[in-house]
Amino acid sequence: MYTFNPGPSQVYPQVRQYLQDAFDEGWLSAPHRGEKFVQMMRLTVQELKTKLNIPQDYTIFFLSSATECWQVLAQSLTPTKSFHLYNGAFGQKWYENARALRPASVGQKFGIDEVPDTDRLPGLDEQTDLVCITQNETSTATQLRDGVILNLYNRLPAKALLAVDATSSMAGVQLKFIKGDIWYASVQKCFGLPAGLSVMVLSPRAIERVRRLNERSHYNSLADQYEKMLNFQTTHTPNVLGLYLLNRSLHDNPPIKTIHQHVVERATKLYDYFDQATQLRPLVSNPETRSYTVIGLQAAPALIEEVRRRALAQDLFIGSGYGELKATSLRIANFPAIPDAAFEQLVQFFAKEFS
């Protein structure tokens, strides 16, 4: 069966061998304070920076999920308030999570076909500690292009840092990390790995704030995590297996430039097809805001249900819509781990059943 669910999604086929190797090499019982683990962490950090084009002076942390990243950013980097620009459920959840800890936080919603005007953002002021955006919104199958992020970064209030949720795009498309202070993602999407691990990347500006605020009230406080990561250690027992799988996968996969090109070419073909050839149409009509890694389709609820049912009968698991769009949309993951053969079968399915 091929799964196009946008997370947890299809894992790379080589994960099967990695799991066997992890067992045979003793990683399932390896002490996380030992030299063997430290060496693996050091290599994993370097692989991330090399393969994803992350600047060498940025710091990498490993957490359990994107949700934990929300919590840690509010705890350790937001003494006053954050500003959240969003157009979907996950951006809104990040805002609500932050507001629970920092009630002064502000949110602004925009439409899925809209390119937000970064010159006019009511609620963004000099008291803002963190400006929070979702580069690729999984729930609405949208993304913010590089130009939008660059414009926003260049217009940040004096003390604000730019935080970017890249959960369903990191390791799938090339990101300009230098134009953001915090980036994070879970590995169960474009990384093509099992859930239970997230990657967070901090700029030198962000690390300077971590050290200045020195917040240490939680087991996952960034000040403590930073001190441990200087020696490639963690504040608490990490997901050793998840880190091992990440290390192996990064080593074996091509650089992000190659992956990006393939993902974008495949997305372009899929949008071209669905723009004209089926009973369903793209959820996002504006090509400038369409995601490369999550393809959204819309139709009447009865047709959506019929498509998923017939697809499943042919061993194709298509993701359902999310939140308010659950009944009227489908989401198709275009993640690197999903082979071209799967998309060929998917297009043939739509051509035969719903053209």
N, C-alpha and C positions, 0 to 999 in steps of 0.2 A: 504493500500500500504506500502511496505517496501522500504526505500531508502538506497542505498549503496553509495550515493554521498559523497565524502570525505570532505565535508564542504561547507556550513552548512549541517549538517548531521542529522540522526535520533536522536531525543531527547528521554530521558528516559520516559517511559509511565507515571510515577508518576508526571511528570511536570504538567500534567493536573490538578491534585489535588493541587499541590503547588500553581499554579496560582489562583485557587479559594480561597485557604487559604490566599494568599497574599492580595487579595481583602477584604476578610472578616476581616482580622486582621489589616487593615488600612495601610498596607505598601505602597500602591500606592500614598499616600499623607503624608507619614511620613517625618518629617523634618530631614535632614541629619546632623544637628548640635545637635540633641537631644540625650538624654541618651539611648533611645531605640535603635537608630541606632548604637551608639558607642558599646553597648553591643553585638549587632549582628555582627559587624565588628570584635570585639575581638574573639568571638566564631568562626567566619569563618576563621580567621588566624590560630587559634589553630587547627581547623579541618583539614586545609590544611597540616599543619606540621605533624599532627598525622597520617592522612590517607595516605599521599604521602611520608612519611619518609623524610621530609625536616628538616635539622638541626635546633635546637631551636634558635641558634644565627644568623640565616639568617633572613633577613627582606623581607617582602612581600608587594608589591604594587599592586594596581588595576588600570588598564588603559582601554581604549576603544577597543583596537585591537592589534594584533601583529605589524601592520604597525606603530601604534603610538609608540610602543616599539623601532622600528628601529630609529625613529626620536629622541626620548628621549635619547637613548644611544649615538647617535652622538652629540647631544647638550650638554649633561651633563657629559659624561665620556670619550670623545674623543677630547682632545685639539689639537692633531696633526693629527693622521691618524689611520685607522683601517686596518686590514688584513682579507680578506674574502676567505675562502676555500669552494667551492660549486660545485654541480654537477647538479643543476636544476634551474628552473625559480624563485623559491622563494628565494633561496640563492643569485641568481644573482640580484634580485630586491632589496634585503637588501644592497648588495654592491653598486648598483647604487644610492640608497637613501642616503647612507652614503657619497658617493663620491660627491654628490650634495652639501653637507654641509662641507665636509672635502676633498677637491680635491686631496690631497696626498694619499688617501686611495688606497689600492692595492687589486686586486682580482686574484685568481688562480682557474681555473676550472679543474675538474677531471672526469673520465668516470663513468657511472652508475654501471659498473661491477668491478670497481677499488677500492681497499682499499688504500687510500692516504698514501704516505710515509711521516710520520711526521718528519723524520730526514732531509728531503730535501724540504724546502718550500721557493723558491726564492721570495724575496720581503718582507719576514718577518725579521725585524731587530730591533735594540735597540730603534728606534724611534716609534715603534708600541705601541699604547695605548690599543688597543682592538683586540683580535683574535676572529673572528666570524665564527661559524660553524652552520650547520643545522643538528641536530641529526636525524631528520626524514624528508626527502624531499618529500613533498606531490606530487609534479609534476612528479617525476620520480619513485616513490614507492621504495625508497631506505632508508637505515639508516646507521648511523655510530655506530658500536658496542662499548661497554664500553671500550675495550682495546685501540681502536684508540683515544678515548677522553682522556683516562688516559695518554697515551704516549704524546699526544699533550700538555696536562696540565703540565706534568713534564718537557717539553722542552720550555716553554714560555720564551720569553725575560724578563729581570729583571722587567720592569715596566708594562708589558702587563697583562691584565685581559682576561679570557676566557669567551666569551658570546655564549650561546647556544640557538638556536631556536628549541623549542620542541613543536611547535604548534600542530602537528598531532600525538604526542606521550604522552605528559604529561597527567596523569590520566588514561592512557591506558597500559603503561609499566613502570616498576620500573626503575627510573633514579638515578644515583649516584650523587646527588646534590653537595656533598662535593668535587667532581672533576671538578667543574666549578664555576665561580664567578657570572655569570648572566644567568638565565634561564627564558624563557617566553613562554607563550602559550595563544591562544584564546580558549574560552570555547565551541565553536560550533563544536568541533571535539570529542576528547576522553572524555571530560567532559559531553557530552550528553545534552547540554543546548542551548538555543537560542543565536544567535550571539549578539555582542554588549558589550562584556566584555573580558578583558585579565588579566592574572596573571603574574606578574614579580617577580622573586626571586633573591635577592642580598646577596652575602657573606659578612662577615665582611671586607674583603679586598676591596670589591667594595664600601661599605659604607664609608670606610676611605677615598677613593678617592672622593666620592660625597662631603664629608665634606671639604676636602682640596681644591678642585676646586671651590666649593661654587657657581656654575653657577646658576643664578636666572633671566635669561632674558626672560623666557617663562612661560606661565600659568601652564605648566606641568613639570617645571624644577625639577630634582630629589632632590635638596637641600631643596626646599620648601615642596615637597611631603614627604620627610623623616621626617621633623619636625612635619608635621601634623600626620603622621602615628605613631609617638611616643604616640599619644593620640587616635589612631584609627579613625582619621579624614582624610579628603581629601582636596586638594587645590581648588577643583571646585565641582560642583554638580555631584555626582556619579550616576551610574546606580543602584539605590537602588533595583529595582526589580531583576536585574541580580545577585546582591550580595545575596539577599534573596534566590533565586533559587539555587545558588551555595552552600549556607550554608545548605539548606535542603537536597540537593543531596549528599553532602559529608557526612553528618550525617547518611544518610540511606544506603549508599553504603559500601561494605566491604573494608578492607585495600588494598593498591595497590599490595601487594604480591599475594593476591588471584586473583585480576583482571588480573594481569600480567600473571599468570599461565594459566588462561582461554584463554586470547587473543593469547598467543604463541601457545597453543595446537590447537586452531582453525586455526591459520595461517598455521601451519605445515600441517594440514589436507588439507587445500585449495591448498597449493603449491604442495603437493603430488598428488592431483587430477589433477590440471591443467598441471603438468609436463608430464602427460601421456594420459589423457582421452578425450581431446577435440580438436577441430579444431584450437583453440587459444593456444598460449604458453605464459609462464611468460615473462613479459617485461624485467626483470632482470634475467640473467642466473646464476650469481654467488650467491650461497646461503648465503655467508658471508655479502653481501651488500643488501639483500632483506629486505624490511620493514615488520614488524609484523602487523602494523596497516593499511597499504594501500597496497593492492594487485594489481599489474599492469599486464595487459594482452596485447599482441600485435597480430595484424593480418592485412590483407589488408584493406584499408578504406571501401570497399564495405561490407566486412564481419562485421567490427566494427559497421557500421550503421545498418546492419540487426540484429545483436545481441541486440542492444539497443532498436530497434523498437519492436522486438518480446518480449523482456523482459518487456517492458512497457505495452504491451497488457495483460501481466499476473501479473500486479501490482508490478513489480520489476523495480525500477529506478536505473540503473547502471550509475556510473559517467563516463563522457567522459574523454579522455586524456586532457593534458594541454600544452599550448604553442606549441612548435615544434612537440610534440607527439600527438596533439589533434586528428588528423584524423586516426592515426594508432594504437591507444591504448585505453584501458578501465582502469578505476580505481575502485576498489571495497573496500570500507571502511570496516575495521574489527574493529570497535569501540565497546566499552563495551555496549553501549546502544542498539545495534542491537541484537535482540534475536537469540538464536540458531535455532529456527524454521525458521527464515528468511534465514539462510544459508542452511538449509536443502532444502527449496524450491528452492533456487538459484542453488544448485548442481543438483537437479532433473531437473530443467529447462535446464541446459547445457547438462546433460546426454541424455535428450529426443531430444533436438533440434540441438545440435552441437557436438555430440560425434563422 
